[in-house]
Amino acid sequence: MGDWTRVSTATELVAAVDRQEPAIEVDGVLRGMPMITLAPGVRLRGGTLEFGAKGVRLTRDNVLEDVTIRSPEHETAILNDVSVADLGTLVLRAVRTSGQVLLLARDAVRSGHVQVAGLAVEAADVRGRMERPHGFGVDALQGAFTLWNQQPDSAVEITAELLDVAAGSADRPVRGSGVFVGGHGDWNGAADGGTVRVSMLRTGEIHTDGGIPAGTPDLISGGVFVICGAVVDEVINAGPVTTHGQNDMVLDNWGRVETWTATAPVTSHGPSGIGFVNFSDLGRLDVRAPITTHGTGARGFNLYDGSLRHASFDSIATTGDGAIGIQITKELPRLEVHGDLTTSGGTGTSLVRGVQVQLQAIALSIKPGGRVGQAAVGGRIATRGDHLVTVDIDGELGDLRADGGIHAEGRGSDAVHLKGDGVELTGVEVTAVDGGAIVRAQA
């Protein structure tokens, strides 16, 4: 690489871009530019670029590093030229933005690799984006960082390594989803076209608030959202992921993920949020920090659809009416909770597959069609709400270990409901302050 062309005014920057200088370095804060498009192979680093509308458009083999790009929150700070057939390798390294980072494979784009090594989207508002994937009865809002292969041709594959992507802050969450990675899907949320294949998706601190009106049944957002058509070897949530609004999932999988690990707290503060929800194929889920939800119908973990071999949690606590701790509706060979599994609410409204329904704040619920091979809880399984059930086994459970026992602490609440012969609870302490300890129903 030759010398860098240094620019310190908007006029100099536009001129350098027009001349297609191969390496441009920005000094200071530059304002008043129109959107700039980097020619193939151009690198840009340094300084702060402030735009009144869209920011920097990439073409092929571009590098952005050590640069801050500020656009209005509802605009795109970084985007790509969709008339270019091959993106080559687009690199974002130590980049900060205000405004969405939106990388799309559509129109002419049929190949490319995206490499991120440090990206912080400090502010973004994507609620006005009309293009949203649909599945499982809902639309999903785009993310502050969005990598989306919209090509209907299954031969089109975009590859990526996405490291240390952060979005929002506690006092300024991004509006919409946080990190969104997906491919082409059908109306039912199934992959049916181009894919995004990611070797690793590692996230930093993420705060989102989708701004979805109360009672909305068919719109959701996610803190970290793997959408249909995404194939991810490894997801690591290295920083805390927190959602603040209605229907905001914290971690949501519609794609195919081999391993998903969270090493920092997973927290929801809004109604009908879920700590982790799975609708597709996931190998191993390992949440090594607490899942905590606050709000009516805000649940801890749901295995709604797809497949999952092994799920492990540090602890799960839900605090709202209708806020189930764990709900299983599919096959799960192994379930582990190292600490406590607790709920404190009663009965309330929650969003389920695009419909608002009444749910009880059950700690562990295995629905018809659900089967857990082995379940082990190192702490207590407990509910404090009235007129509900702590453990409700309406599906199948091979073995249950609960070192801290199963406890129903509310008025008129039962500790365990078992359909048919059910699982033996020998050696498990089961108590109900004002209800039945173990209630067996005819299958």
C-alpha positions in Angstrom: 0.0 0.0 0.0 1.3 3.4 -1.0 0.9 6.7 0.8 -2.3 7.8 2.4 -4.1 10.8 0.9 -4.9 13.1 3.9 -8.0 15.3 3.8 -9.2 17.8 6.4 -12.3 19.4 4.7 -15.4 18.0 3.1 -14.3 19.4 -0.3 -11.0 17.6 -0.1 -12.7 14.4 0.8 -15.2 14.5 -2.0 -12.4 15.3 -4.4 -10.3 12.4 -3.2 -13.2 10.0 -3.5 -13.9 11.3 -7.1 -10.3 10.7 -8.0 -10.6 7.2 -6.6 -7.6 7.7 -4.4 -6.8 4.2 -3.1 -6.2 5.2 0.6 -7.8 8.2 2.2 -7.1 9.4 5.8 -9.5 11.9 7.4 -8.3 14.5 9.9 -10.8 16.0 12.3 -14.6 16.4 11.9 -16.0 16.8 8.3 -19.5 18.1 7.7 -21.6 19.0 4.7 -20.9 16.1 2.3 -23.4 14.3 0.2 -23.3 10.5 0.4 -20.0 9.3 -0.8 -19.4 6.1 -2.7 -16.0 4.4 -2.4 -14.6 2.9 -5.6 -13.5 -0.7 -5.6 -10.4 -1.3 -3.5 -10.5 2.1 -1.7 -9.7 2.3 2.0 -10.8 5.1 4.3 -9.7 5.7 7.9 -9.7 8.2 10.7 -11.7 11.2 11.7 -15.4 11.8 12.0 -17.8 12.2 9.0 -21.1 13.9 9.6 -23.9 13.5 7.0 -27.3 15.0 6.6 -28.7 11.9 5.0 -27.0 8.6 3.9 -23.3 8.2 4.7 -20.7 6.0 3.1 -21.6 3.5 0.3 -19.3 0.6 -0.3 -18.8 -1.2 -3.6 -16.1 -4.0 -3.6 -13.0 -4.7 -1.5 -13.4 -1.6 0.7 -12.0 -1.1 4.2 -13.3 1.3 6.8 -11.2 1.6 9.9 -10.9 3.8 13.0 -13.6 6.1 11.7 -16.8 7.6 13.1 -19.7 8.0 10.7 -22.7 10.0 11.8 -26.0 10.2 9.9 -29.5 10.9 11.3 -30.7 8.0 13.3 -33.4 6.9 10.8 -30.8 6.9 7.9 -28.1 4.5 6.9 -24.6 5.5 7.9 -23.0 2.6 6.0 -24.6 0.8 3.0 -23.5 -1.0 -0.1 -24.0 -0.5 -3.9 -26.4 -3.3 -4.9 -25.5 -2.8 -8.6 -22.1 -4.5 -8.0 -22.1 -8.2 -8.6 -19.3 -9.2 -6.3 -18.7 -7.4 -3.0 -15.2 -8.9 -2.7 -14.3 -8.5 1.0 -15.8 -5.5 2.8 -14.0 -4.8 6.1 -15.3 -2.7 9.0 -12.6 -2.3 11.7 -13.0 -0.1 14.8 -15.9 1.8 13.3 -18.6 3.8 15.2 -21.8 5.0 13.6 -25.0 6.9 14.3 -27.4 5.5 11.8 -28.0 1.9 10.6 -25.3 -0.3 9.0 -27.2 -2.0 6.2 -25.4 -4.5 3.9 -27.6 -6.2 1.4 -27.3 -8.9 -1.3 -30.0 -8.0 -3.8 -30.3 -6.8 -7.4 -26.9 -7.5 -9.0 -25.1 -8.7 -5.8 -24.4 -12.4 -5.9 -21.3 -13.0 -3.8 -19.0 -11.4 -1.2 -17.5 -11.6 2.2 -18.1 -9.2 5.1 -15.5 -8.9 7.9 -16.2 -6.9 11.0 -13.7 -6.4 13.8 -15.2 -3.9 16.1 -18.4 -2.0 15.2 -20.5 0.2 17.6 -23.8 1.5 16.3 -24.4 4.1 18.9 -27.8 5.2 17.7 -30.3 4.0 15.0 -34.0 4.0 14.4 -35.1 1.4 11.8 -38.8 1.2 12.7 -39.7 2.8 9.4 -38.1 0.1 7.3 -40.9 -1.5 5.2 -38.8 -4.6 4.3 -39.1 -7.1 7.1 -38.9 -10.9 7.2 -42.1 -12.7 8.1 -42.4 -16.0 9.9 -44.4 -17.7 12.7 -47.2 -15.2 12.5 -45.0 -12.0 12.9 -42.9 -9.5 11.1 -39.4 -8.9 12.4 -37.8 -5.4 12.5 -34.4 -4.9 10.9 -31.4 -4.3 13.1 -29.1 -1.4 13.8 -26.6 -3.8 12.1 -28.2 -5.7 9.3 -26.6 -8.2 7.0 -29.3 -9.6 4.7 -29.1 -11.8 1.6 -32.4 -11.1 -0.1 -31.6 -13.1 -3.3 -34.3 -15.8 -4.0 -31.6 -17.9 -5.8 -30.3 -20.6 -3.4 -26.9 -20.5 -5.2 -26.2 -17.1 -3.9 -24.2 -17.2 -0.7 -22.6 -14.3 1.3 -20.0 -15.2 3.9 -19.1 -13.3 7.0 -17.1 -13.1 10.2 -18.7 -10.6 12.5 -16.7 -9.8 15.7 -17.5 -7.4 18.5 -20.7 -5.8 17.2 -22.3 -3.5 19.7 -25.5 -1.4 19.5 -27.1 1.3 21.7 -26.6 2.0 25.4 -28.7 1.8 28.5 -29.8 5.4 28.3 -30.1 5.3 24.4 -31.2 2.0 23.1 -31.4 1.5 19.4 -35.0 1.5 18.0 -35.7 -1.8 16.3 -33.6 -4.9 16.5 -29.9 -4.8 17.5 -28.0 -7.3 15.3 -29.9 -8.9 12.4 -28.3 -11.6 10.2 -30.4 -13.4 7.6 -31.0 -14.8 4.2 -34.0 -15.2 1.9 -37.1 -16.8 3.5 -40.7 -17.6 2.7 -43.8 -16.3 4.3 -43.6 -19.0 7.0 -40.1 -18.2 8.1 -38.4 -21.1 6.3 -35.2 -20.6 4.2 -35.9 -20.8 0.5 -33.2 -18.9 -1.3 -29.9 -17.1 -0.8 -28.0 -17.7 2.4 -25.6 -15.9 4.7 -22.9 -18.2 6.1 -21.2 -16.8 9.2 -18.2 -18.5 10.8 -18.6 -16.4 14.0 -21.0 -13.8 15.3 -19.7 -12.2 18.5 -21.5 -9.3 20.0 -20.6 -6.7 22.6 -23.1 -4.7 24.7 -26.5 -4.4 23.1 -29.5 -2.3 24.1 -32.7 -2.2 22.0 -36.2 -0.9 22.2 -38.4 -1.8 19.3 -40.9 0.9 20.1 -43.8 -1.5 19.3 -47.2 -0.4 20.5 -48.7 -2.3 23.4 -51.0 -5.2 22.3 -49.5 -5.5 18.8 -49.7 -9.2 17.9 -47.7 -9.4 14.6 -44.5 -7.4 15.0 -41.4 -8.2 17.0 -37.8 -7.2 17.4 -34.7 -8.9 18.8 -31.5 -7.9 20.6 -29.6 -10.5 18.5 -31.6 -12.0 15.7 -30.5 -14.9 13.5 -33.1 -14.9 10.7 -34.1 -17.7 8.4 -31.5 -18.3 5.7 -28.6 -17.6 8.0 -26.2 -20.5 8.8 -23.9 -19.6 11.7 -21.2 -21.8 13.1 -20.9 -20.0 16.4 -22.7 -17.1 18.2 -21.1 -15.6 21.2 -22.8 -12.9 23.3 -19.7 -11.6 25.0 -21.5 -8.5 26.3 -24.9 -8.1 28.0 -27.9 -8.0 25.7 -30.9 -6.0 27.0 -34.3 -5.3 25.5 -36.5 -2.5 26.8 -39.8 -2.7 24.9 -43.0 -4.6 24.0 -42.4 -7.8 22.0 -38.7 -7.4 22.1 -37.0 -10.8 22.1 -33.5 -10.7 23.6 -32.0 -13.6 21.7 -34.0 -15.2 18.8 -33.1 -17.9 16.4 -34.9 -18.5 13.1 -31.8 -19.8 11.3 -29.3 -22.6 11.7 -26.8 -22.3 14.4 -24.3 -24.9 15.6 -23.4 -23.4 19.0 -24.8 -20.3 20.8 -23.0 -19.1 24.0 -23.9 -16.1 26.1 -21.4 -15.1 28.8 -23.1 -11.9 30.0 -26.6 -11.2 31.4 -29.6 -11.6 29.1 -32.4 -9.2 30.2 -35.8 -8.2 29.0 -37.7 -5.2 30.5 -40.8 -5.2 28.3 -44.1 -7.1 28.0 -44.0 -10.3 25.9 -40.2 -10.4 25.6 -38.3 -13.7 25.8 -34.8 -14.2 27.0 -34.1 -16.9 24.4 -36.5 -18.2 21.8 -35.8 -20.9 19.3 -37.8 -21.6 16.1 -35.3 -23.4 14.0 -32.2 -25.6 14.2 -29.7 -25.1 17.0 -27.1 -27.6 18.2 -26.0 -26.4 21.7 -27.2 -23.4 23.7 -25.1 -22.4 26.7 -26.2 -19.3 28.6 -23.6 -18.8 31.3 -25.1 -15.7 32.9 -28.6 -15.0 34.3 -31.7 -14.7 32.2 -34.0 -12.2 33.8 -37.3 -10.9 32.4 -39.5 -8.1 33.7 -43.0 -7.6 32.3 -46.3 -9.3 31.6 -45.9 -12.4 29.5 -42.1 -12.0 29.3 -40.7 -15.5 29.4 -37.2 -16.9 30.1 -36.7 -19.6 27.4 -39.0 -21.1 24.8 -38.3 -24.0 22.5 -41.2 -23.5 20.1 -40.0 -25.2 17.0 -37.1 -26.6 15.1 -34.5 -28.7 17.0 -32.1 -28.3 19.9 -29.8 -31.0 21.4 -28.6 -29.4 24.6 -29.7 -26.3 26.5 -27.8 -25.1 29.6 -28.5 -22.0 31.7 -26.9 -20.3 34.7 -30.3 -19.3 36.1 -33.7 -18.0 34.9 -36.0 -15.6 36.8 -39.2 -14.1 35.4 -41.2 -11.5 37.3 -44.4 -10.7 35.4 -47.9 -12.3 35.1 -48.0 -14.9 32.4 -44.2 -15.0 32.4 -43.2 -18.7 32.0 -39.7 -19.7 33.0 -39.1 -22.5 30.5 -41.5 -23.8 28.0 -40.8 -26.8 25.7 -42.9 -27.9 22.8 -40.3 -30.0 20.9 -37.7 -32.6 21.5 -34.9 -31.6 23.9 -32.6 -34.4 24.9 -30.9 -32.5 27.7 -31.9 -29.4 29.8 -29.7 -28.0 32.6 -30.2 -25.0 34.9 -27.2 -24.6 37.2 -29.0 -22.2 39.6 -32.6 -21.4 40.3 -35.6 -21.5 38.0 -38.2 -19.1 39.5 -41.3 -17.1 38.5 -43.1 -14.5 40.6 -46.2 -13.7 38.5 -49.7 -15.1 38.1 -51.8 -15.3 35.0 -51.4 -12.7 32.2 -51.4 -11.9 28.5 -48.5 -12.9 26.3 -47.7 -13.0 22.6 -47.5 -16.6 21.1 -47.0 -17.0 17.4 -48.7 -13.8 16.5 -51.7 -14.2 18.9 -52.2 -12.6 22.3 -53.1 -15.4 24.7 -53.5 -15.9 28.5 -50.7 -17.8 30.1 -49.8 -18.9 33.7 -46.4 -18.0 35.1 -45.3 -21.7 35.3 -41.7 -22.3 36.1 -41.2 -25.4 33.9 -43.8 -26.3 31.2 -43.6 -29.2 28.8 -46.4 -29.0 26.4 -48.0 -31.8 24.3 -45.5 -32.7 21.6 -42.6 -31.6 23.8 -40.2 -34.1 25.3 -37.2 -33.6 27.6 -34.9 -36.5 28.0 -33.0 -35.4 31.1 -33.6 -32.2 33.1 -31.3 -31.1 35.9 -31.8 -28.0 38.1 -29.1 -27.3 40.6 -31.2 -24.8 42.6 -34.9 -24.3 43.4 -37.8 -24.6 41.0 -40.3 -22.2 42.5 -43.3 -20.0 41.8 -44.8 -17.3 44.0 -48.0 -16.5 42.0 -51.5 -17.6 43.0 -53.6 -20.3 41.3 -51.0 -21.8 39.0 -48.6 -24.7 38.7 -44.8 -24.7 39.3 -44.0 -27.7 37.1 -46.5 -28.7 34.5 -45.7 -31.9 32.5 -48.2 -32.2 29.7 -45.7 -33.8 27.3 -42.9 -36.2 28.2 -40.1 -36.1 30.7 -37.6 -38.8 31.0 -35.8 -37.8 34.2 -35.9 -34.8 36.5 -33.3 -33.7 39.1 -34.1 -30.7 41.2 -31.5 -30.2 43.9 -33.3 -27.4 45.6 -36.7 -29.0 45.3 -40.0 -27.9 43.7 -42.0 -25.3 45.5 -45.4 -23.7 45.0 -45.5 -20.6 47.3 -48.7 -18.9 46.1 -52.4 -19.3 47.2 -54.2 -22.2 45.6 -51.1 -23.3 43.6 -50.0 -26.8 42.9 -46.3 -27.8 42.8 -46.4 -30.5 40.1 -48.9 -31.6 37.5 -48.2 -34.9 35.7 -50.2 -36.3 32.9 -50.5 -40.1 33.0 -47.8 -42.1 34.9 -45.4 -39.2 34.3 -41.9 -39.1 35.7 -40.9 -40.4 39.1 -39.9 -37.7 41.5 -38.1 -39.9 44.0 -35.7 -37.9 46.1 -37.0 -34.5 45.0 -38.5 -32.3 47.7 -41.9 -31.1 46.5 -44.0 -28.6 48.6 -47.1 -26.5 48.1 -48.1 -23.9 50.7 -51.8 -23.9 49.7 -52.4 -26.6 47.1 -51.4 -30.1 45.9 -47.8 -31.3 46.0 -48.1 -33.8 43.1 -51.3 -33.9 41.1 -51.7 -36.7 38.5 -54.2 -36.4 35.6 -55.4 -39.1 33.3 -53.5 -39.1 30.0 
